[in-house]
């Protein structure tokens, strides 16, 4: 409801583009962590500081800002990652796709019949844009760990959307969503390790080949 | 009257100093003493006293190149307000003339490079044109954003409109413009993450390779025009970044000169602390700059 949260949401949009454009997975994961921290700060900026929002903030800061990035960086260290592969459509194509998706999100949000107190906020367009760019990252990246980053972006978008409902949504729902996310990351981590062991590479596009490539 | 005089004197005399400051900053980062601050002026004097050699394969285009480039850049410099002072020329829509004057200068530099018939210079010309057509949208979108914010169509109106109050209301858009324009300054002036002004490897040179065949006064003009371009784009950039307005006219000039020198130091720091991008990464960075500017436009229009 104030200018500060709008500036933070702009930062979120910029981090989306950074993740789409970077060719270093560590940069993408750290940017993801920074996005998580920003998202954690949003509830107390949007609503007054009360036990409800404070708990959400602490949970999100711990989960998105520390725990998940720590897990991913640890996984990155364990597997022999090597160079990242060129995503579908290349990095420039990804950046352009992200920019177009963001613009579409803005236009689409302007069409939506929103509640009058939400109309002037950046929350809805930012949420839609983050979901769309997360989807682009999820589909275009070729290594599984980068796809996890895309998945997290997608989830961050959903979280931003949920911010509109923080007042009326019970704490349990938010906690459930976060728990879901962590379980998802665990599963993906295990799958990544499995892919790495079976195919001696985590390039998912190789999984379509029937025989092992010599 | 005095302001116009100071504007002209600064415009003519100050640009090479910026190169001197950048070189000194880079030298102090590398632990060297570095060339004297006024070295670019000495270089220019040396070049202007020398004779010229023109290859027999070149035509009048090659000779016209440096002259047209310098003239176009000087005219563009007349359009840009320095600090808090209005420029000599100003009319509605002069921002488009400003961008195209810079483009005209670039066009003649590249055409002169192609005129030599050297394959290396042709390669440099191709790169220069590719990168600048990615950098141009950033400037245009930035101008669009600024004219939307100020409701004016002339450079004076849109550049002197930015103030600390504007930063409070639409800071996010301005930050994105500032970052995008800084990329453009570095790329248009062939500074390090995009191009290395000191490199002597033909395969990686962009701007320097196009001017290899020029000598004497013609080369001096090219050097001076590139310094002037840095000066103009720097003045443009500083209007956004530091909208400082002090009361008196002389104090304003002092603020302007100091902030230009600080900008040169900042460029020197960037050059010392970064490595050159691979050639394939350069379009990507310029594309990101356009995306930033487009975001700013979206936020402002919304």
Interface residues (C-beta under 8 A of the other chain):
Chain A: X3 X6 X7 X10 X13 X14 X17 X21 X91 X92 X95 X96 X98 X99 X102 X103 X106 X110
Chain B: X169 X171 X172 X176 X283 X284 X287 X288 X291 X292 X294 X295 X298 X299 X302
